[in-house]
Amino acid sequence: MEIKYVRDVLVDINSVPKVHRDATLRDAVKALAVARANHPEDRLPFRVALVVDDNGEVIGKLGHLAFLSAMEPGYERRGDKESMHRANVDPGLVESMSGHLRLLQPGFPDCCFRAAHFRVADVMHPLEDAVDADMLLISAVSFLVKRQTLSVLVRRENRIVGLLRLADIFDVIANLISSDECSDAARKGDET
């Protein structure tokens, strides 16, 4: 099969773990663990869960960085830090104050336990961007690189139909680069 489009690589929406927006991060960790235990051997395990609303519609995604952000001391007060920046408080002073506050915070396990009770909706990455299932794969690669993200939702018309993961694209790239066709094309390029 020649792989040219996003639809050729995407993970079907029904295969991706999902959590409700009102679930906790603890619930999301459990959903990812179940997905990891049941993942097909030919694909890497999921590192993202889709967030759904009361109607089951995808409204965002929850990846590893969201979990790490929730563990940061003062995460729930992040808006205060942003307000200081808007008020033109020196960014160095804000960062210095944040650093001093971190010294007074609990250790790693305590941060994990505290983060476990955060609501998914409070830390998820909201659905802002999606690529079209019929987009050329090379355009989707550019999309991921520009946004510095590991995955993006895939849409067909107005419906989310899947998830495009950098890990799956990389597998395609690695297979093509290591193929005989690539070696032949490189040799032909050297001859010209």
N, C-alpha and C positions, 0 to 999 in steps of 0.2 A: 504494500500500500504506500503510495506516495503521500507524504505528509506536507501539506501546504497551508492548511487553514487551522484556526483555533479549534474548530469542531473535531479535528482529527486527534487532538491531544487532551482536550478538556476532561475533567472528571465529572460524570453525571451528578446532578444536584441531589439525586436520591441516595448517592453513595457517601455524601459528605455528612459528617456528624453535625447535628443541630442542637441548639439550646434556646430556650425561651428567654426573651429579654429580661424577665424578672427572676431568672435563675441566678444562683450565686456562682462565683468562680469555682467553688468546690464542686458544684454540679457540672460545670463545664469540664473540669479536670476528669471527672468520672466518665463523661460522654467521650472525651478523647481517648481515655484508657480502653473503653469498650471498642471504639473504632480501631484502635491500634491492635487489639487482640484479634479482631476479625478482618484485618486488611488483607487484600490479595497479595500474594507473594511477589507478583511482578511489578508492584508499585510501592513507593515509599509510604510509610504511615502518615496520617494527617497530623499537621501541626497547627491547624486552624479549625475552628468550629463556626458554622454559620449561625447567626442570631436571627430568630424569627419572632414575629408579633403574634397577637392572639388569633389571627387568621392563617397562620403558618407561612406568611409571606416573609421573604428574606429582607431584613432591614440593615444588616451589617455583618461583620465578621470579627472573630475574636482569635487573635494569634498570640504567639509567645510574647511579643513585645507588650501586649496589653496586660498580660499576667505580671511581667516584670515592672511595668509602670505602676500597677496597683500595689506592688510591694514597697515602692519608694516611700520613705517616711514623708508625711505631709502631702501624699497624693490627693487626699480629699480636700486639701487647701490650695491646690494648684491655681485655682482662680485668683487667690489672693496675690500670688506671685505675678500673674499676668496683669493684675490691676496695678501693681507697683511699676511694672514696665510702662504701662499706658500713662502713668502719672509722672513719667520721666525720672524715676528714681534710678540712680546709677546702677547698671547691670552688675558691675563688680561688687557693689555693696550688697545687692540682693543675693548674689551667689555666695558671698562670704557669710551672710546671715544664715543661708540655707545650710552651708557646710557646718557651721557651729551647731545648728539645731540637730543635724544628723548625729553628732556625737552624743546627744542626749537621748537618742531613740533606742528602741529595743534591738536585739540581735536578729540574725537571719531567720531562725525558726519562728520568732514572734511576729516578724513581718509576714511570713507565709500564713500563719494562723489568722492574722488580722485581714489579709487580702482574701482569704477563703470566703469571707462573708460579704465581700463587695458584690453588688448587683452587676450582672453582665452588661446591662444597658449603660452603666456608668463608666465602663472602661473599653467598650467595643469600638471598633472603627466603623463609623456609620457608612451605609451604602451611598457613595458619592459617584464613583466611577465604575463602569463595567465595559467590557469589550464585547463586540458582536461576535457571535459564533462563526459567522462567515468572513471575518477579518482574516487577512493573510497573517500567517504565524510570525513572519518577520516584523510586521507592524506591531503585533502584540508584544514581541520581545522589546521593541523600542519603547512601548508603553510602560512595561515593567521597569526597564532601566531608568527612564526619566522619573518615575515615581518612587524608585528605590523601594519596591515592595516585592514580597515573595509570592504573592498570589493576587488574583483579581477575579471578580465575579464575571460570569459570561451570560450575556443576554441574547435572546432571539426574540425580535420584536420587543414587546414590553414585559417579557417573562424572563426571570433568571432560570437558566437551564443547566448551569454548571460552574465549575471553578477551574481556572487555569493556574497551574502551579509552576513556579520556576523549576522545581525539582523534575517535573515531567518533561518540560522543555529541554532541560539539560540532558536528560536521558536520550532524547531525540538527537540533540546536537552531538553528543558523545558517540552514538551509533553511526551517525553520518560521517563524522571526522575519522573514525577508525575503520570505515568501510573501504573496500577495494576501489569503489567508484571515486572516492575522495582522493586516493593515492593516484589513480589514473588521471584525474582532472589536474592534480598538482603537477604531475609530470608533463602533461600537455601544456600547462601554463609556463613551465620552465623552458620548454622548447620554443615558445614564441618570443 
